[in-house]
Amino acid sequence: MLEVSNARIKVWRKCRNAHYYKYVENIEARKKKAPLMKGSIIHDMINAWVRGESWGKVLKQYQKDYDKLFQEEKDEYGDIINDLKTIMEGYIKKWENLDIEYLETEKEIEVELIPGRIMLVAVIDRIEKDSKNRIWLGETKSFKQSLPKEEIRFTDLQTTLYVWAAPQAGLPSPFGVSWDYIRTKPPTIPDLLKKGGLSKAKKIDTTYEVYLQTLKEHELDPSNYADILEDLRTRPDTSYRRVYRPAPNNLIGPLLRDFKESALEIEALGDTSRVRHLTRDCGWCDYYSICQAELRGLDTDYIRKIEYQERRKKDESKKAEEEA
């Protein structure tokens, strides 16, 4: 039986040649791009914390992997381990007292999309219950600069699909979806000025907690910085945000029909169709180097050997959507 996921449908619709590399040749890039790497680490740390496990151990394991990289690769990722440690500590301070009961984490489900022919496979980040006993499907989303707008959530195929699939798999029917947004850029540490004291620049991209901690580290009197501390304290949080939306029941029918149609296209053409969708965004694709080499009629054996490896099932279950 053909297995499809939201990630697979997304790749098929975007570029069939990329779909061929990923799902027919079953290869993936050896090195993850920085945004996807950050999203994966954050995802793993949060799930460990939700389960009552040590998120620090998760980060230490990634530290071991990071230490094995060449210096050029470390330069590309930057100080990713310490940055994510800071981000996770801020996340816990923000949400440790949230009145939520976590019922499941990384719940894998399978639902027959088209009986006897096509199976939907999915991993739900979290299943949560609030103080009113309402069930929410929790999704972790990382972003670098700006929080995604409401229209992005309104037409999000993945969460709409999961709202439909959850009860089909025997899970409680969700009241709605909870998006847990985390910014992957850590708050800026304010500069120590040559004339003494900390910068009070109004556009400084930091948080109240980070600014106050920096004052303490330099043994500066917070009362002399009451104005900027008050400004930071009252600013909308741009690093951590939870957005709740009731189940988009009116969208389920149309989006599910579209999803099934794409799944049937994969069933019929997935093993053979290699239509490229060339755009200015191709440079972001994991398969850019091998695709370009094939376009130019070059020998791709060396590129396959050096830059790619057999795709691990784990990466599919841990949501390629993080790259968004």
C-alpha positions as CSV (number, residue, x, y, z in Angstrom):
1,M,0.0,0.0,0.0
2,L,1.3,3.4,-0.9
3,E,2.2,5.6,2.1
4,V,1.8,9.4,1.9
5,S,2.4,12.1,4.4
6,N,1.8,15.9,4.4
7,A,5.5,16.3,3.8
8,R,5.4,14.0,0.8
9,I,2.4,15.8,-0.7
10,K,4.1,19.1,-0.1
11,V,7.2,18.0,-2.0
12,W,5.2,16.5,-4.9
13,R,3.3,19.7,-5.4
14,K,6.4,21.8,-5.3
15,C,8.7,19.8,-7.5
16,R,8.3,16.3,-8.9
17,N,12.0,15.9,-9.5
18,A,12.7,16.6,-5.8
19,H,10.0,14.1,-5.0
20,Y,11.8,11.5,-7.2
21,Y,15.1,12.0,-5.4
22,K,13.6,11.9,-1.9
23,Y,10.9,9.1,-2.2
24,V,12.0,7.0,-5.2
25,E,15.8,7.2,-5.0
26,N,15.3,7.5,-1.3
27,I,18.3,9.9,-0.7
28,E,18.7,13.0,1.4
29,A,21.4,15.6,2.0
30,R,24.1,14.5,4.5
31,K,24.1,18.0,6.1
32,K,20.9,19.7,7.2
33,K,20.5,23.4,6.5
34,A,20.8,25.6,9.6
35,P,17.1,26.5,9.9
36,L,16.0,22.8,9.7
37,M,18.8,21.8,12.1
38,K,17.6,24.4,14.7
39,G,14.0,23.4,14.3
40,S,14.9,19.7,14.8
41,I,16.8,20.4,18.0
42,I,14.1,22.7,19.4
43,H,11.5,20.1,18.6
44,D,13.4,17.3,20.4
45,M,14.2,19.4,23.5
46,I,10.6,20.5,23.9
47,N,9.2,17.0,23.6
48,A,11.8,15.8,26.2
49,W,10.7,18.6,28.6
50,V,7.0,17.9,28.1
51,R,7.7,14.2,28.9
52,G,9.5,15.2,32.1
53,E,12.8,14.1,30.7
54,S,16.1,16.1,30.6
55,W,16.2,18.5,27.6
56,G,19.8,19.1,28.5
57,K,20.7,15.6,27.6
58,V,19.1,16.0,24.2
59,L,21.2,19.2,23.7
60,K,24.4,17.4,24.9
61,Q,23.9,14.7,22.3
62,Y,23.6,17.3,19.6
63,Q,26.7,19.0,21.0
64,K,28.6,15.7,20.4
65,D,27.4,15.7,16.8
66,Y,28.4,19.4,16.4
67,D,31.9,18.7,17.7
68,K,32.5,16.3,14.9
69,L,31.9,18.9,12.2
70,F,34.6,20.6,10.2
71,Q,35.3,24.2,11.2
72,E,33.7,25.4,7.9
73,E,30.5,23.6,8.9
74,K,30.6,25.1,12.4
75,D,31.0,28.5,10.9
76,E,27.9,28.0,8.8
77,Y,25.8,26.9,11.8
78,G,27.2,29.5,14.2
79,D,27.1,29.1,18.0
80,I,24.0,27.0,17.5
81,I,24.2,25.0,20.8
82,N,24.6,27.9,23.1
83,D,22.0,29.9,21.2
84,L,19.4,27.1,21.5
85,K,20.3,26.6,25.2
86,T,19.3,30.3,25.8
87,I,16.2,29.9,23.7
88,M,15.1,26.8,25.6
89,E,15.7,28.4,29.0
90,G,13.5,31.3,27.9
91,Y,10.9,28.9,26.7
92,I,10.6,27.2,30.0
93,K,10.4,30.4,31.9
94,K,7.6,31.4,29.6
95,W,5.5,28.3,29.8
96,E,6.4,26.3,32.9
97,N,3.2,27.4,34.7
98,L,0.9,26.9,31.7
99,D,-2.3,25.2,32.8
100,I,-2.1,22.4,30.2
101,E,-2.0,18.6,30.6
102,Y,0.1,16.9,27.9
103,L,-1.6,13.6,27.0
104,E,0.7,12.4,24.2
105,T,3.9,13.5,22.5
106,E,5.1,12.5,19.0
107,K,2.0,10.4,18.4
108,E,2.3,8.4,15.3
109,I,-0.9,7.5,13.5
110,E,-1.9,5.7,10.3
111,V,-5.2,6.2,8.5
112,E,-6.4,4.6,5.3
113,L,-6.8,7.6,3.0
114,I,-8.2,5.5,0.1
115,P,-9.1,2.0,1.5
116,G,-6.8,-0.8,0.3
117,R,-4.6,1.6,-1.8
118,I,-3.2,4.7,0.0
119,M,-2.3,5.1,3.7
120,L,-1.8,8.4,5.4
121,V,1.1,8.4,7.9
122,A,1.5,11.3,10.3
123,V,3.1,12.3,13.6
124,I,1.2,14.7,15.8
125,D,3.6,16.7,18.0
126,R,1.4,16.8,21.1
127,I,-2.1,16.1,22.3
128,E,-3.0,18.6,25.0
129,K,-5.9,19.1,27.4
130,D,-6.7,22.5,28.9
131,S,-8.4,23.4,32.1
132,K,-11.8,23.2,30.4
133,N,-11.1,19.6,29.3
134,R,-10.8,20.6,25.7
135,I,-8.5,18.6,23.5
136,W,-5.9,20.5,21.3
137,L,-3.5,19.2,18.7
138,G,-0.2,20.9,19.6
139,E,2.2,21.9,16.8
140,T,5.7,23.3,17.4
141,K,6.7,25.8,14.8
142,S,10.1,27.6,14.7
143,F,10.6,30.9,12.9
144,K,13.6,33.3,12.5
145,Q,12.2,36.8,12.1
146,S,8.5,37.4,11.8
147,L,5.6,35.4,13.3
148,P,3.5,33.7,10.5
149,K,0.3,35.6,9.7
150,E,-3.2,34.4,10.4
151,E,-3.8,33.5,6.7
152,I,-1.0,31.0,6.9
153,R,-2.6,29.2,9.8
154,F,-6.1,29.4,8.2
155,T,-5.0,27.5,5.2
156,D,-2.4,25.2,6.9
157,L,-2.9,21.8,5.3
158,Q,-1.1,19.8,7.9
159,T,-3.1,20.8,10.9
160,T,-6.4,20.6,9.0
161,L,-5.5,17.1,7.9
162,Y,-4.5,16.1,11.4
163,V,-7.8,17.4,12.8
164,W,-9.6,15.0,10.4
165,A,-7.2,12.1,10.9
166,A,-7.0,12.1,14.8
167,P,-10.5,10.6,15.4
168,Q,-10.1,8.3,12.4
169,A,-7.1,6.8,14.3
170,G,-9.1,6.4,17.5
171,L,-7.9,9.6,19.2
172,P,-10.2,12.1,20.8
173,S,-11.8,14.6,18.4
174,P,-9.8,17.8,18.9
175,F,-11.5,21.1,19.7
176,G,-8.8,22.8,17.8
177,V,-5.1,23.4,17.1
178,S,-2.5,25.0,19.3
179,W,0.5,26.5,17.5
180,D,3.6,26.9,19.8
181,Y,5.8,29.4,18.0
182,I,9.5,29.7,18.9
183,R,11.9,32.2,17.4
184,T,15.3,30.6,16.6
185,K,17.2,33.9,16.9
186,P,18.2,34.4,20.5
187,P,17.6,37.8,22.2
188,T,20.4,40.3,21.6
189,I,22.6,40.8,24.6
190,P,22.9,44.6,25.1
191,D,26.2,46.2,24.5
192,L,28.4,47.6,27.3
193,L,29.2,51.1,26.3
194,K,32.8,52.6,26.4
195,K,31.6,55.4,28.6
196,G,30.0,52.9,31.0
197,G,26.5,51.3,31.3
198,L,24.4,49.4,28.9
199,S,23.0,50.6,25.6
200,K,19.4,51.9,25.8
201,A,18.8,51.7,22.0
202,K,15.0,51.6,21.6
203,K,15.2,49.2,18.7
204,I,17.3,46.6,20.5
205,D,16.1,43.1,19.7
206,T,16.1,41.7,23.2
207,T,13.8,40.7,26.1
208,Y,13.2,42.1,29.6
209,E,14.7,39.0,31.2
210,V,17.9,39.1,29.1
211,Y,18.4,42.9,29.7
212,L,17.9,42.5,33.4
213,Q,20.3,39.6,33.6
214,T,22.9,41.6,31.8
215,L,22.5,44.4,34.2
216,K,23.1,42.0,37.1
217,E,26.1,40.4,35.4
218,H,27.8,43.9,35.2
219,E,26.6,44.9,38.7
220,L,24.6,47.8,37.3
221,D,21.6,49.3,39.2
222,P,18.3,48.4,37.4
223,S,16.7,51.6,38.7
224,N,18.9,53.6,36.4
225,Y,17.4,51.6,33.5
226,A,13.7,51.7,34.6
227,D,12.6,53.3,31.3
228,I,14.0,50.7,28.9
229,L,13.1,47.8,31.3
230,E,9.5,49.0,31.4
231,D,9.5,49.3,27.6
232,L,10.8,45.7,27.2
233,R,8.4,44.4,29.9
234,T,5.4,45.7,28.1
235,R,6.4,44.8,24.5
236,P,4.5,42.0,22.7
237,D,6.6,38.8,23.1
238,T,8.3,38.2,19.7
239,S,10.2,35.1,20.8
240,Y,7.5,32.8,22.2
241,R,3.8,32.8,21.3
242,R,1.0,30.4,21.5
243,V,-1.9,30.8,19.1
244,Y,-5.1,28.8,19.5
245,R,-7.7,28.2,16.8
246,P,-10.8,26.1,16.8
247,A,-10.9,23.1,14.4
248,P,-11.4,24.4,10.8
249,N,-14.2,22.0,10.1
250,N,-15.3,24.0,7.0
251,L,-11.9,23.5,5.4
252,I,-11.6,19.7,6.0
253,G,-13.8,18.6,3.0
254,P,-12.1,20.8,0.3
255,L,-8.5,20.3,1.5
256,L,-9.0,16.6,2.0
257,R,-10.3,16.2,-1.6
258,D,-7.2,18.1,-2.8
259,F,-5.0,15.9,-0.7
260,K,-6.5,12.7,-2.1
261,E,-6.1,13.9,-5.6
262,S,-2.4,14.6,-5.1
263,A,-2.0,11.2,-3.5
264,L,-3.6,9.5,-6.5
265,E,-1.2,11.4,-8.8
266,I,1.7,10.0,-6.8
267,E,0.2,6.5,-7.0
268,A,0.0,6.8,-10.8
269,L,3.1,8.9,-11.6
270,G,5.3,9.1,-8.5
271,D,7.8,6.5,-9.7
272,T,8.4,8.0,-13.1
273,S,7.5,11.7,-13.2
274,R,10.5,14.0,-12.9
275,V,9.1,17.3,-14.0
276,R,11.2,20.1,-12.6
277,H,9.7,23.3,-11.2
278,L,12.6,25.7,-11.6
279,T,12.3,29.0,-9.6
280,R,14.5,31.4,-7.9
281,D,14.0,29.4,-4.7
282,C,15.8,26.3,-6.1
283,G,18.9,27.3,-4.3
284,W,17.2,26.4,-1.0
285,C,16.4,22.9,-2.1
286,D,18.4,20.0,-0.6
287,Y,18.7,18.5,-4.1
288,Y,19.9,21.6,-5.9
289,S,23.5,20.4,-6.6
290,I,22.5,17.1,-8.0
291,C,19.6,18.5,-10.0
292,Q,21.8,21.2,-11.5
293,A,24.5,18.6,-12.4
294,E,22.0,16.4,-14.2
295,L,20.7,19.4,-16.1
296,R,24.2,20.1,-17.3
297,G,24.8,16.5,-18.3
298,L,27.5,16.0,-15.7
299,D,28.5,12.8,-13.9
300,T,26.5,12.8,-10.6
301,D,28.0,9.7,-9.0
302,Y,30.6,11.7,-7.1
303,I,28.0,14.2,-5.9
304,R,25.7,11.4,-4.7
305,K,28.6,9.8,-2.8
306,I,29.8,13.0,-1.1
307,E,26.7,15.1,-0.5
308,Y,23.9,12.5,-0.1
309,Q,23.1,9.4,1.9
310,E,20.2,7.0,2.2
311,R,17.2,8.7,3.6
312,R,16.4,7.9,7.2
313,K,12.7,7.2,8.1
314,K,13.3,9.2,11.3
315,D,13.5,12.4,9.4
316,E,10.1,11.9,7.8
317,S,8.5,11.3,11.1
318,K,10.0,14.4,12.7
319,K,8.4,16.8,10.2
320,A,10.1,18.3,7.3
321,E,7.7,21.2,7.8
322,E,10.2,22.6,10.3
323,E,12.1,24.0,7.4
324,A,9.3,26.5,7.0
